[in-house]
Amino acid sequence: MSLIELTLQRVKAAKEAGKGTPASRPGAGAGAGQPPAVGAGGVGAAGDAQAAVLRDPEITIDEAFLREKGLLALQAHEHQQRGEFRQIKYGLLRDMNGAAGDGLVLVTSALQGEGKSFSSFHLALSLASEQDYTVVLVDADVIRPSLTRMLGLEERPGLMNALIDAATNVESLILGTNIRGLSFLPSGHAAEHATEHFASARMGEVIRQILSVPNRVVVVDTLPLLLTTEARALTALGGQIVMVVRAESTPQTAVSEAIDLLGEGANVKLVLNAAVRSKALGYYGMGYGYDYQTNKDKSP
Protein backbone atom coordinates (compact mmCIF):
# COMPACT_ATOMS: atom_id res chain seq x y z
CA MET A 1 0.00 0.00 0.00
CA SER A 2 1.38 3.41 -0.99
CA LEU A 3 2.11 6.34 1.31
CA ILE A 4 -0.81 8.27 -0.17
CA GLU A 5 -3.26 5.38 0.27
CA LEU A 6 -2.23 4.99 3.90
CA THR A 7 -2.59 8.71 4.51
CA LEU A 8 -6.00 8.95 2.90
CA GLN A 9 -7.19 5.99 4.93
CA ARG A 10 -6.18 7.80 8.12
CA VAL A 11 -7.85 11.02 6.99
CA LYS A 12 -11.04 9.14 6.14
CA ALA A 13 -11.04 7.28 9.45
CA ALA A 14 -10.63 10.50 11.39
CA LYS A 15 -13.47 12.18 9.53
CA GLU A 16 -15.76 9.16 9.89
CA ALA A 17 -15.25 9.41 13.62
CA GLY A 18 -16.24 13.06 13.43
CA LYS A 19 -18.75 14.47 10.98
CA GLY A 20 -18.64 12.08 8.06
CA THR A 21 -16.38 11.03 5.25
CA PRO A 22 -16.17 12.79 1.92
CA ALA A 23 -16.17 10.44 -1.02
CA SER A 24 -12.86 10.10 -2.78
CA ARG A 25 -12.07 8.55 -6.10
CA PRO A 26 -8.86 7.48 -7.76
CA GLY A 27 -7.48 9.69 -10.45
CA ALA A 28 -5.57 8.87 -13.57
CA GLY A 29 -1.89 8.75 -12.77
CA ALA A 30 1.00 10.97 -13.92
CA GLY A 31 2.40 12.75 -16.93
CA ALA A 32 5.05 15.07 -18.42
CA GLY A 33 5.15 17.94 -20.87
CA GLN A 34 7.48 18.00 -23.84
CA PRO A 35 9.65 21.08 -24.45
CA PRO A 36 8.67 21.78 -28.09
CA ALA A 37 5.01 22.05 -27.10
CA VAL A 38 2.36 23.30 -29.50
CA GLY A 39 -0.84 24.25 -27.77
CA ALA A 40 -2.38 27.60 -28.47
CA GLY A 41 -5.73 26.46 -29.81
CA GLY A 42 -8.84 28.18 -28.67
CA VAL A 43 -8.06 31.78 -27.77
CA GLY A 44 -8.83 33.34 -31.13
CA ALA A 45 -11.71 35.37 -29.70
CA ALA A 46 -9.51 36.86 -27.02
CA GLY A 47 -8.10 39.61 -29.27
CA ASP A 48 -5.52 41.70 -27.48
CA ALA A 49 -5.04 39.13 -24.73
CA GLN A 50 -4.11 36.51 -27.31
CA ALA A 51 -1.68 38.95 -28.92
CA ALA A 52 -0.03 39.44 -25.52
CA VAL A 53 0.43 35.69 -25.16
CA LEU A 54 1.85 35.24 -28.65
CA ARG A 55 4.01 38.35 -28.85
CA ASP A 56 7.75 38.07 -29.42
CA PRO A 57 8.97 35.61 -26.78
CA GLU A 58 10.99 37.00 -23.91
CA ILE A 59 11.80 33.57 -22.49
CA THR A 60 13.50 30.79 -24.45
CA ILE A 61 12.99 27.24 -23.27
CA ASP A 62 14.79 24.53 -25.23
CA GLU A 63 16.33 21.14 -24.57
CA ALA A 64 19.71 22.62 -23.66
CA PHE A 65 18.07 24.89 -21.07
CA LEU A 66 16.08 22.02 -19.57
CA ARG A 67 19.16 19.84 -19.27
CA GLU A 68 21.23 22.64 -17.77
CA LYS A 69 18.60 23.22 -15.09
CA GLY A 70 18.15 19.52 -14.35
CA LEU A 71 14.55 19.54 -15.56
CA LEU A 72 14.76 16.46 -17.77
CA ALA A 73 14.99 12.84 -16.77
CA LEU A 74 17.81 10.70 -18.11
CA GLN A 75 17.45 10.39 -21.86
CA ALA A 76 16.28 6.79 -21.59
CA HIS A 77 13.39 7.92 -19.38
CA GLU A 78 12.29 11.13 -21.13
CA HIS A 79 9.36 9.44 -22.85
CA GLN A 80 8.12 8.06 -19.54
CA GLN A 81 8.47 11.44 -17.87
CA ARG A 82 6.30 13.06 -20.54
CA GLY A 83 3.75 10.29 -20.25
CA GLU A 84 3.47 10.66 -16.49
CA PHE A 85 2.75 14.39 -16.63
CA ARG A 86 0.36 13.77 -19.50
CA GLN A 87 -1.73 11.53 -17.24
CA ILE A 88 -1.84 14.19 -14.51
CA LYS A 89 -2.85 16.76 -17.11
CA TYR A 90 -5.79 14.76 -18.40
CA GLY A 91 -6.99 14.12 -14.88
CA LEU A 92 -7.08 17.89 -14.33
CA LEU A 93 -8.70 18.66 -17.68
CA ARG A 94 -11.37 16.04 -17.04
CA ASP A 95 -12.43 17.93 -13.91
CA MET A 96 -12.70 21.29 -15.67
CA ASN A 97 -16.31 21.96 -16.65
CA GLY A 98 -16.16 25.53 -17.91
CA ALA A 99 -17.30 27.21 -14.68
CA ALA A 100 -15.78 30.55 -13.64
CA GLY A 101 -12.31 30.02 -12.18
CA ASP A 102 -12.31 26.41 -13.32
CA GLY A 103 -8.99 26.77 -15.12
CA LEU A 104 -7.05 27.49 -11.92
CA VAL A 105 -4.55 24.82 -10.80
CA LEU A 106 -2.59 25.39 -7.58
CA VAL A 107 0.52 23.26 -7.04
CA THR A 108 1.67 22.93 -3.45
CA SER A 109 3.34 20.52 -1.01
CA ALA A 110 3.31 19.85 2.70
CA LEU A 111 7.00 20.65 3.20
CA GLN A 112 9.93 22.11 1.28
CA GLY A 113 11.96 20.09 -1.23
CA GLU A 114 9.21 17.79 -2.47
CA GLY A 115 9.37 18.82 -6.13
CA LYS A 116 6.41 21.19 -6.45
CA SER A 117 8.21 23.74 -8.67
CA PHE A 118 9.53 20.95 -10.90
CA SER A 119 6.01 19.55 -11.12
CA SER A 120 4.48 22.99 -11.79
CA PHE A 121 6.88 23.59 -14.65
CA HIS A 122 6.34 20.27 -16.37
CA LEU A 123 2.60 20.32 -15.81
CA ALA A 124 2.43 23.74 -17.48
CA LEU A 125 4.51 22.44 -20.41
CA SER A 126 2.24 19.46 -20.83
CA LEU A 127 -0.95 21.54 -20.66
CA ALA A 128 0.47 23.98 -23.23
CA SER A 129 0.84 21.14 -25.71
CA GLU A 130 -2.95 20.87 -25.86
CA GLN A 131 -4.40 22.41 -29.04
CA ASP A 132 -7.43 23.88 -27.27
CA TYR A 133 -5.74 25.63 -24.34
CA THR A 134 -3.12 28.22 -23.49
CA VAL A 135 -1.29 28.26 -20.16
CA VAL A 136 0.06 30.90 -17.82
CA LEU A 137 2.57 29.55 -15.29
CA VAL A 138 2.57 31.80 -12.21
CA ASP A 139 5.38 31.85 -9.64
CA ALA A 140 3.63 32.63 -6.36
CA ASP A 141 6.37 31.21 -4.15
CA VAL A 142 7.43 34.66 -2.97
CA ILE A 143 9.77 33.23 -0.32
CA ARG A 144 11.74 30.91 -2.61
CA PRO A 145 10.78 31.91 -6.18
CA SER A 146 12.79 29.14 -7.84
CA LEU A 147 11.01 29.36 -11.21
CA THR A 148 11.61 33.11 -11.44
CA ARG A 149 15.28 32.65 -10.51
CA MET A 150 15.69 29.72 -12.89
CA LEU A 151 14.49 31.91 -15.76
CA GLY A 152 16.67 34.84 -14.67
CA LEU A 153 13.72 37.16 -14.02
CA GLU A 154 14.38 38.26 -10.42
CA GLU A 155 14.32 41.95 -11.36
CA ARG A 156 11.18 41.81 -13.45
CA PRO A 157 7.84 42.99 -12.02
CA GLY A 158 5.28 40.27 -11.55
CA LEU A 159 2.50 38.97 -9.33
CA MET A 160 3.33 40.95 -6.20
CA ASN A 161 3.57 44.19 -8.18
CA ALA A 162 0.09 43.60 -9.59
CA LEU A 163 -1.26 42.94 -6.09
CA ILE A 164 0.30 46.05 -4.54
CA ASP A 165 -0.70 48.45 -7.31
CA ALA A 166 -4.37 48.14 -8.25
CA ALA A 167 -3.74 50.25 -11.35
CA THR A 168 -1.41 47.60 -12.79
CA ASN A 169 -2.80 45.46 -15.58
CA VAL A 170 -1.43 42.03 -14.73
CA GLU A 171 -1.65 40.99 -18.38
CA SER A 172 1.13 43.49 -19.15
CA LEU A 173 3.45 41.61 -16.77
CA ILE A 174 2.95 38.18 -18.35
CA LEU A 175 5.96 37.16 -20.45
CA GLY A 176 5.74 35.11 -23.63
CA THR A 177 7.93 32.08 -24.29
CA ASN A 178 9.10 30.42 -27.48
CA ILE A 179 6.70 27.57 -26.70
CA ARG A 180 3.40 28.38 -28.35
CA GLY A 181 0.64 28.46 -25.77
CA LEU A 182 2.91 28.93 -22.73
CA SER A 183 3.60 32.19 -20.90
CA PHE A 184 4.99 33.05 -17.47
CA LEU A 185 4.21 35.52 -14.67
CA PRO A 186 7.21 36.06 -12.37
CA SER A 187 6.83 36.37 -8.61
CA GLY A 188 7.66 40.09 -8.77
CA HIS A 189 9.42 42.29 -6.28
CA ALA A 190 9.48 41.23 -2.64
CA ALA A 191 6.93 42.87 -0.36
CA GLU A 192 5.89 42.73 3.26
CA HIS A 193 2.57 41.20 4.28
CA ALA A 194 2.43 38.78 1.35
CA THR A 195 -0.17 36.69 3.18
CA GLU A 196 -2.52 39.64 3.46
CA HIS A 197 -2.02 40.45 -0.23
CA PHE A 198 -2.80 36.86 -1.20
CA ALA A 199 -5.92 36.86 0.99
CA SER A 200 -7.16 40.19 -0.39
CA ALA A 201 -9.96 40.93 -2.83
CA ARG A 202 -7.29 42.24 -5.18
CA MET A 203 -5.80 38.74 -5.46
CA GLY A 204 -9.15 37.42 -6.60
CA GLU A 205 -9.38 40.21 -9.17
CA VAL A 206 -5.91 39.45 -10.53
CA ILE A 207 -6.67 35.74 -10.91
CA ARG A 208 -10.00 36.50 -12.59
CA GLN A 209 -8.26 38.84 -15.00
CA ILE A 210 -5.70 36.20 -15.98
CA LEU A 211 -8.46 33.61 -16.39
CA SER A 212 -10.60 35.95 -18.49
CA VAL A 213 -8.89 34.77 -21.67
CA PRO A 214 -11.03 31.93 -23.09
CA ASN A 215 -9.58 28.44 -22.77
CA ARG A 216 -6.69 29.60 -20.61
CA VAL A 217 -5.36 27.45 -17.77
CA VAL A 218 -3.44 29.10 -14.93
CA VAL A 219 -0.89 26.91 -13.11
CA VAL A 220 0.30 28.50 -9.86
CA ASP A 221 3.45 27.34 -8.09
CA THR A 222 2.54 28.14 -4.48
CA LEU A 223 4.35 27.58 -1.17
CA PRO A 224 4.56 24.65 1.27
CA LEU A 225 1.33 24.38 3.27
CA LEU A 226 2.83 23.52 6.65
CA LEU A 227 5.61 26.09 6.52
CA THR A 228 3.85 29.26 5.36
CA THR A 229 0.60 31.11 5.85
CA GLU A 230 0.84 32.44 2.29
CA ALA A 231 0.09 28.99 0.87
CA ARG A 232 -3.11 28.69 2.90
CA ALA A 233 -4.30 32.07 1.66
CA LEU A 234 -3.69 31.02 -1.94
CA THR A 235 -5.50 27.69 -1.67
CA ALA A 236 -8.60 29.59 -0.51
CA LEU A 237 -8.90 30.86 -4.09
CA GLY A 238 -10.45 27.55 -5.11
CA GLY A 239 -9.68 25.69 -8.31
CA GLN A 240 -7.94 22.33 -8.33
CA ILE A 241 -5.08 21.72 -5.91
CA VAL A 242 -2.17 19.43 -6.77
CA MET A 243 -0.22 18.47 -3.67
CA VAL A 244 3.19 16.98 -4.40
CA VAL A 245 4.40 14.28 -1.99
CA ARG A 246 7.97 13.01 -2.23
CA ALA A 247 8.23 9.22 -1.98
CA GLU A 248 10.17 7.80 0.95
CA SER A 249 10.66 11.30 2.30
CA THR A 250 7.47 13.14 3.29
CA PRO A 251 6.14 11.95 6.68
CA GLN A 252 2.60 10.58 6.61
CA THR A 253 1.66 12.94 9.42
CA ALA A 254 2.72 15.92 7.31
CA VAL A 255 0.55 14.80 4.39
CA SER A 256 -2.42 14.26 6.70
CA GLU A 257 -2.00 17.66 8.37
CA ALA A 258 -1.71 19.42 5.01
CA ILE A 259 -4.90 17.76 3.73
CA ASP A 260 -6.72 18.79 6.90
CA LEU A 261 -5.60 22.41 6.39
CA LEU A 262 -7.16 22.39 2.92
CA GLY A 263 -10.56 21.39 4.29
CA GLU A 264 -13.08 18.74 3.31
CA GLY A 265 -14.43 20.51 0.24
CA ALA A 266 -11.07 21.12 -1.42
CA ASN A 267 -10.49 19.50 -4.82
CA VAL A 268 -7.13 17.91 -4.01
CA LYS A 269 -5.01 15.68 -6.22
CA LEU A 270 -2.05 13.97 -4.56
CA VAL A 271 1.00 13.38 -6.75
CA LEU A 272 3.66 10.96 -5.54
CA ASN A 273 7.00 12.29 -6.78
CA ALA A 274 10.25 10.34 -7.26
CA ALA A 275 8.63 6.96 -6.74
CA VAL A 276 10.57 3.89 -7.87
CA ARG A 277 8.27 1.58 -9.77
CA SER A 278 8.62 -2.18 -9.82
CA LYS A 279 10.66 -3.86 -12.54
CA ALA A 280 7.58 -5.86 -13.54
CA LEU A 281 5.87 -2.61 -14.54
CA GLY A 282 8.84 -1.54 -16.59
CA TYR A 283 9.76 1.51 -14.51
CA TYR A 284 12.58 0.11 -12.41
CA GLY A 285 15.08 2.84 -11.61
CA MET A 286 12.81 5.62 -12.85
CA GLY A 287 13.52 8.93 -11.13
CA TYR A 288 10.05 10.41 -11.52
CA GLY A 289 7.06 8.27 -10.62
CA TYR A 290 3.64 9.61 -9.82
CA ASP A 291 0.43 8.37 -8.29
CA TYR A 292 -2.70 10.45 -8.62
CA GLN A 293 -5.70 10.52 -6.31
CA THR A 294 -8.36 13.00 -5.30
CA ASN A 295 -9.82 13.92 -1.94
CA LYS A 296 -12.63 16.13 -3.21
CA ASP A 297 -15.89 16.00 -1.32
CA LYS A 298 -18.42 14.64 -3.83
CA SER A 299 -21.39 14.70 -1.48
CA PRO A 300 -24.41 16.71 -2.74
Rosetta blueprint (number, residue, H / E / L):
1 M L
2 S L
3 L H
4 I H
5 E H
6 L H
7 T H
8 L H
9 Q H
10 R H
11 V H
12 K H
13 A H
14 A H
15 K H
16 E H
17 A H
18 G L
19 K L
20 G L
21 T L
22 P L
23 A L
24 S L
25 R E
26 P E
27 G L
28 A L
29 G L
30 A L
31 G E
32 A L
33 G L
34 Q L
35 P L
36 P L
37 A L
38 V E
39 G L
40 A L
41 G L
42 G L
43 V L
44 G H
45 A H
46 A H
47 G L
48 D H
49 A H
50 Q H
51 A H
52 A H
53 V H
54 L H
55 R L
56 D L
57 P L
58 E L
59 I E
60 T L
61 I L
62 D L
63 E H
64 A H
65 F H
66 L H
67 R H
68 E H
69 K L
70 G L
71 L L
72 L L
73 A L
74 L L
75 Q H
76 A H
77 H H
78 E H
79 H H
80 Q H
81 Q H
82 R H
83 G H
84 E H
85 F H
86 R H
87 Q H
88 I H
89 K H
90 Y H
91 G H
92 L H
93 L H
94 R H
95 D L
96 M L
97 N L
98 G L
99 A L
100 A L
101 G L
102 D L
103 G L
104 L E
105 V E
106 L E
107 V E
108 T E
109 S E
110 A L
111 L L
112 Q L
113 G L
114 E L
115 G L
116 K H
117 S H
118 F H
119 S H
120 S H
121 F H
122 H H
123 L H
124 A H
125 L H
126 S H
127 L H
128 A H
129 S L
130 E L
131 Q L
132 D L
133 Y L
134 T E
135 V E
136 V E
137 L E
138 V E
139 D E
140 A L
141 D L
142 V L
143 I L
144 R L
145 P L
146 S H
147 L H
148 T H
149 R H
150 M H
151 L L
152 G L
153 L L
154 E L
155 E L
156 R L
157 P L
158 G L
159 L H
160 M H
161 N H
162 A H
163 L H
164 I H
165 D L
166 A L
167 A L
168 T L
169 N L
170 V H
171 E H
172 S H
173 L H
174 I L
175 L E
176 G E
177 T E
178 N L
179 I L
180 R E
181 G L
182 L E
183 S E
184 F E
185 L E
186 P L
187 S L
188 G L
189 H L
190 A L
191 A L
192 E L
193 H L
194 A H
195 T H
196 E H
197 H H
198 F H
199 A L
200 S L
201 A H
202 R H
203 M H
204 G H
205 E H
206 V H
207 I H
208 R H
209 Q H
210 I H
211 L H
212 S L
213 V L
214 P L
215 N L
216 R E
217 V E
218 V E
219 V E
220 V E
221 D E
222 T E
223 L E
224 P E
225 L L
226 L L
227 L L
228 T L
229 T H
230 E H
231 A H
232 R H
233 A H
234 L H
235 T H
236 A L
237 L L
238 G L
239 G L
240 Q E
241 I E
242 V E
243 M E
244 V E
245 V E
246 R E
247 A L
248 E L
249 S L
250 T L
251 P L
252 Q H
253 T H
254 A H
255 V H
256 S H
257 E H
258 A H
259 I H
260 D H
261 L H
262 L H
263 G L
264 E L
265 G L
266 A L
267 N E
268 V E
269 K E
270 L E
271 V E
272 L E
273 N E
274 A L
275 A L
276 V L
277 R L
278 S L
279 K H
280 A H
281 L H
282 G L
283 Y L
284 Y L
285 G L
286 M L
287 G L
288 Y L
289 G L
290 Y L
291 D L
292 Y E
293 Q E
294 T E
295 N L
296 K L
297 D L
298 K L
299 S L
300 P L
